[in-house]
Amino acid sequence: MTAIFYALPANDVLAERLAIGADGEAGSLCVRNFPDGESFVRVDTDPSGADAVIVATLRHPNELLAPLLFLADGLHDLGAHRVGLVAPYLAYLRQDARFNSGEAITSRTFAQLLSTHVDWLVTVDPHLHRYASLDAIYPIPTSVVHAAPSIGAWIGQHVANPWILGPDAESRQWAEQVAAAAGAPVSILSKTRRGDDDVLETIPALEAHRDRTPVLVDDIVSTGQTMIAAIRHLREGGAPSAVCLAVHAVFAPGAHDVLAAAGPARIVTTNTIPHASNAIDIVPALADAIRAVLTPATVEARGQLLHAG
């Protein structure tokens, strides 16, 4: 069965590459806004009988949510066999608890909303901490691509004698996976956040790793303050300049420049979110995951996908 890949705005190149890698074809659609800001969506490539795949990295989720839902429902209505979502960066996972009285737990709401409109989801290293897996909040089948093998391979090719550092306890799962893939030692720093732009880092003893290049690894880099604090303390301890490496290049406005000014050896991210720091290609791994989801034998064996036939 043919898979047709439909790109939401700014995702065209990614969709075309995934279509090639997953043995599908790129579909055409029109997405624009009316003068009052309402979204207009028109599907130009007929999805009837096909697996329709929406491609949308959710760096700016509020802007993309309405057209994404309209497109998903439109594809179903036009006869698509199934409608899936490939979101290399999956938004709305940080609010996984009610930290203060009255807060909405937006991760649950967002997951339920998406799951009402799409039949399956593929993403890369979601920002999970209090949820054991996406299954805790997504009732639809999900597939998670891990960036650690690609990141570890990049480190092996570009960093001499790496020492992998997780900048805080939450980064442990990614830092340890990357260290295993790179065959390098790993340490996890402790962090005390005193405000959005005020972070105190505690660096482990440097003596055992003075001949190694520090590589700070996290899933998301947003303000960059956690990595900046780590760079400062590493420098004060006499360590070489650190490589800053993240899966998702979220980067708040101006954050990349501020991080660069702190003096890292290099800032590197995967291409789940387009950014000048992208140096690690995750598309082949994503295409493999999509092929596995779309393969009928895989679907039947797992018994996971909805609306099958």
N, C-alpha and C positions, 0 to 999 in steps of 0.2 A: 504494500500500500504506500502510495506517495505521501511524503511529508512536505508541507508548504510552510515556509518560514516568513512571518510577517514582522517587520521591524517598526517599533514605535520611534518617534523622532529621535535623532542622534544615535540610533542603533543600526543603521543600514549596513555599515561595513561589517559589524559583528554578525548580523543575520546572514549576510552573503557568505561569509567564511564558514559559519556553522552549517549552512545549507550544503555547501560543498563537502565539508567534513563528515556530515551525517547522511550523505547520499540523498539529499532532498533537493528542493528547488526554492528559489527566492520568490516570494509573492509580492504583489503590488497593492498598495492602499493609499488613501489620502486621509491625513489627519490635520485639521486646522481649527482655528477658533473663530467663532462669530464675533461681531463687534462688541457684544455684551460679555464676552469671555466664555460662553458656552462652547463645548467641544463638538466638532463635526467629524464623523468617521465614515469612510466609504471603502468597502473591500472591492478591489478591482480584479483580483485573481480568484476565480471561483473555488471555494474550499470543499464543494460537495463531495462526500465520500472519502475525503483525505484527512490525514492527521494534520491539524493546524497547530503551528508552533509560534507563539508570540514571543518576541525577543525584546527584552526591556531591562537594562540594568537600572536599578531604582535609586540612583544617586539623588534625584529630586522627586521623591515619591508623590508629593502632593500635586505636582504638575502633571504627572503621568497617570495617576490613579483613575480619573474619570475616563480618559480615552482608552485605557487598558480594559476597564470593565465593559465599556461600550463595545470595543472590538471583540472581546471574548464572547459576549452575548450575541453579537452580530454573526460571528463565525458559527456558533451553534445553530442559530436560526437559519443560516444559509446552507446547512446540511453537513457541516464538518463531522467526521467520525468521532474525533476527540479534539479537545482544545487544551494544549499545554502551555506552560509559561517557563521560559528560560530567563532567569533573573540572576546574572552573575553576582551582582551585589543585591542582597535582600534587605530591605529597610525595615524599620519598626521592630527591632529586637532588643534595644537597650532597656526599654521599660518593661521588664519581665517580673516586676513586683510593685507593690504599692509602698514606696519608700517613705512617703509622707502622707498624712491624712488627706483624703479627698482626691488623690491622683488617679487618673484613669490608667488601667493596665493596657496600653495601646497595642502591645505585641499580640495579645489574644484577639482583640477586635480586628486588627489588620489581617491576621491569619484566617479568621472566620470569613471575612469579607472576600478575600482572594479565593478561598476554597469553595465559595458559593458559585463562582463564575468560571474557574478553570478546573480541569480534571487531574492534572499532575503538575509538579514543580521540580525544576532542576536549578540548583544554585551552587555557589562556591563558598566554602567556609563561613557559614552563617555565624553571627555574633551570639553564640549560645553560652550562657553561664548557669542560670538557675533552671533551665530546661535541659533535660538529658539529651533530647534530640528534637528535631522539628515535629516529630510525631506527637509530642506533648500538646501542641497547639494547632497543628495542621491535620485535619481529618483526611485529606487527600494524600495519595502516594507522593513521596518526595525522594529526591536523589541528591546527595551532597558530594560535590567534587572537592577533594582536598588538594590544596596548592602546594603542600609540603614537598612532594617529590620534585616538582618543577623548580621550586625555590632552592631545594637542596642541590639540585643539578647546577643551577646558576652559581651558587656559592662555590661549588667545587671547581667551576671554570674560572671564576673571577676574584676569589678571595684566598689569599695564602694564609695557611694556619688559622682558620676561623675559630672564634670562641662565641658561641651563640648565647645571647642574653635576652631573657624575657623582661621587659621593663616593669612589669608588675605581676601580681599573682594571677590576674585574669588572663595574662598572655601565656601562661604555662603550657596549655594544651598545644598552641601553635609552635612555641619555641622548642618544646621537646620533640615534636614531630619533625621540625626542620633539622634539628640537631641530629636526629637519627638518620634522616635522609642524607645529610652532609657528612656523616661520620665524624662529628665534632663534639667537644664537650659543651655542656650547657649549664647556665646558672640563671636563677630567677631573682630579680631584684625586688625589694620591698618598696612600696610607694605610699606616701601620705599626701592626699590631695587636700589643700587648704582653700581651694577656689578653682574656678575654671581655668585660670592661667597661673596657678601657684601650686607647684608640685615639689615635694621633697622626696628625693630618692636615697636609698641606702644601698651602696654597692658592696658586693661580697669581696673578700680579700683578693687582691690582684696578683699576689706573689706567684701562684701556680700557673698564671696565664700571661705573664709579661711578654712572652715571645709570640703571642697570638694577636690576631686582629679582631677586635670586638665587633659583633654583628647584632644589632638590636632588632628583634623580630616581634611584630605584633600583627593582629588581624586587620586592624583599622588604624590609620593615622588621620586625625581630624584637626585638632588645634596644634598638635605636635609638642605640647608642653611636657608630656611624660618623657619623650625621647630627648628633648632639650635638657631636662634635668639630669638624665642619665649621661648624656654627652659631657656635661659640665663636671660631674663627679668623676667620670672616668678620666677626664683630662687632669683633674686635680690629683688623681691617684697615679699619674704618670703613664697611663695607658695610651696606645696609639689612637689616632682618630678612628671613630666608629663608623661602620656602614649602617645606615638606617634602612630597614627593609620591612614593608608591610604588604599584606595581601590586597587590601582595598584602599585606593587613593581618594578618601573622602575629602580631605583638605578643606577646612573652612577658609573663607576669603583671606588671603594674605598669609596663611599658615605655612605654605611651602617656603616662601621667602624668609619667614622668621626662622624656620627650622634650618634652612640652608645657611643663614647667618650665624648659627651656633657652631658651624665648622665641622660637620660630618665629612667623612671621606667621600661618601656618595649617598644619595637618597634613591631607593629603588622600590618599585611596586609592580604588581602584576597588572594585566590589562582588563581586569573586571570593570574598572571605571577608566575611561580614556583620560590620560594625563601625561604631561611631559616626562614624568618620572617612570613611566611604564618601560620595563626592560625584560619582563618575564611573561611569556606567552602562555595563557591558560586555555586558549581556544581548542587545541587538539584534545585535551582532557575533557573539556565540555562536550565536544562532538562525540567522543566515545560514550559518555554518559547518556547523551540523547539517543544515540543509536541503540543502546541497551534498553532504554525505556520504550522505544518505538518497535523493537523486534517482537513480533507476535509470540514466539516461543518463550521469550523472557516474560512477557505479560502473562501468558497462560501459567507458566511455572510459578510465578510469584502470586498470581491471583490478586494483583494490586489495583490495576487500572479500572476506572469506572467507565460506564457507557461503552463497553467492549462489544461491538456488534449489536 
